[in-house]
């Protein structure tokens, strides 16, 4: 009985730890992707700073936020998610 309760508590602890790891990794990705966005004026696609297309020749439009890029009629890049 006592061992069963310990195992149940341990399972809960592992689940909480796993959820926290997932949430924290999401925050780290969001922090890397934040910042100015570059928009391709020909394709109307915007890229975040970690994208391989961020410095393309036609990426001359600069937006402070992804929301601003979408409001200007740009869509997120399929590679980086904008």
CORTARA-V941315 format. One line per field, one symbol per residue. ss: DSSP state (~ for helix, > for strand, _ for the rest). psi: psi as a letter, one per 40 degrees, with the letter a starting at -180 (. if undefined). A space follows every 10 residues. Layout:
ss=???
psi=???
This chain:
ss=_~~~~~~~~~ ~~~~~~~~~~ ~~~~~~~~~~ ~~~___>>>> ____>>>___ __________ >>>__~~~~~ ~___>>____ __
psi=dddddddddd dddddddddd dddddddddd ddeiaiihhh edefhiiiee ieedfidege hhididdddd deeiiiiede e.
